Amino acid sequence: MKLRVENGSFYYKKSVPIFENINFEAKEGEILAILGPNGAGKTTMLRCITGMLKWKAGKSLLDNEDIASMQPRKLWSKMAYVPQAKSVSSAYTALEMVLLGRSSHLNVFESPGQEDVKKAFEVMGFLEIAHLADKKCSEVSGGELQMILIAKALASDPKVLVLDEPESNLDFKNQLVVLNAMSNLAARGMTCIFNTHYPAHALQRAQKSLILLKGGSYVFGDTTSVVTETNILRAFGVDAVISEIETPGNLLKNVVPIDIMAEEKKERLKTVDKRCIAAMTIIANSNEIADKINGLLHEYNFLLIGRMGMPYRECGLYIIHVTLDGKENQILELAHKLNVLPGIRVKTTFAKGDFDDRGEKQIDESGNYSKIE
C-alpha cells in the first residue's frame, strides 16, 4: 500500500508555516525515515499524515484515496500509529494492551477471541516481549512500554505502520529489535514510516528519507541523496562526518557530529559527484532475496560493466560479484538499496584514481556514461 502526501501545508499561526506545499511518498515495502531538528514538526507531520491533525492545505492518500474522506474504522484497519511512549497508570496488562490493537477487526460489543489472543502473542513474540504478557503497563519501564505499544499496532495487521521516535527510549538491544522488525515487515510488503533523531538509523534502514527544515522547507528522496553531510549541516547546523564501519558481514553507515557550525560556514561543504570504478560482492541467504537483488541490478544496469553470480546450494547461499562504472553517488545509492534488504551482506570496494580525466567516457544529462569516439 502506498502513502502519499500532496501539497501538504500546516500552521498554527498562518504567518509561521510548519510545512508548506510538501510532497513525498512511501511505497509498499519501503521504509521512510523523517528527520529534523527539534521544533521542525516531526510529530506534527505524523499527525497530519494519519489525519489526527487536518492539513490546512493538501492531503494524505492511501492508494490514491484521501484519508480525510475515509471512515475511521476503515482507516485504522489499514494504518497503525505508535506514539512516543510515556508512563501510564493503566491497569491493563501488556497482553490486554496489545489486544486493544485488534479492535478494528471486532464488532462494537465483540470480545477478543482465541484467534485474537493468538495474534497478540505472535506479535509479542516477534518483538521479544512475550514474557511481559501478565505485567501491568504501569509497572514496566519506558522502553518496555514502547515495545508494547508497537506490538499493539502490529496486532491490527496494518498495511502502513507509522512510528513516532520508536527507538528513543530503548537500549541498544531493543533499538535493534525495533529496527530489525521494521526491516522484516518492509520485506513482507508493509510500508513503514518513522521519526528519528538518529541519521545513522535512516542510512542503515530506510530506502527514502525526509528532512524537515525550519521555516516549512524540506528535502525528500532516496536516503543516500538526502542524508548527506551538506543536508545535516543545513538542517541541524552541525558539521558531521558520514563514515563507514566495516563489520565481518558488510559496511554500515554511521554519522559522527564534529562541531556546531556558524551560518557563514555552511556553504563550505560541497557534495562530491565524481566518476568511480568499484567492485561489489553480494551474499544472499534466500532465493526470494536473490530475486530482489536481481531487480535492483537490472534497475542500475547502466552502471554494470561485469557480473558473475552462482548459487552455493550446499550452504543455501547466492553469491554475486559485480563491477561498476559510474558516478560515486549512484554506486552508493545502489549499495544502500541492497544493504537495507534483510538477509544479505554487501561490500563495495572503490578503485583509486581520477577516472574522469582519462577521457574514455563522458557523462550524459541523465548521469549515464557513453564512449567517446
Secondary structure, DSSP 8 states (H G I E B T S, - for coil): --EEEEEEEEEEETTEEEEEEEEEEE-TT-EEEEE--TTS-HHHHHHHHTTSS--SEEEEEETTEEGGGS-HHHHHHHEEEE----------BHHHHHHGGGGGGS-TT----HHHHHHHHHHHHHTT-GGGTTSBGGGS-HHHHHHHHHHHHHTT--SEEEESSTTTT--HHHHHHHHHHHHHHHHTT-EEEEE-S-HHHHHHH-SEEEEE-TTS-EEEEEHHHHSSHHHHHHHH-EEEEEEEEE-SS-EEEEEEEEEE--GGGTTS------EEEEEEEEEESSHHHHHHHHHHHHHTGGGEEEEEEEEETTTTEEEEEEEEEEEHHHHHHHHHHHHTSTTEEEEEEE--S-GGGG-SEEE-TTS-EEE--
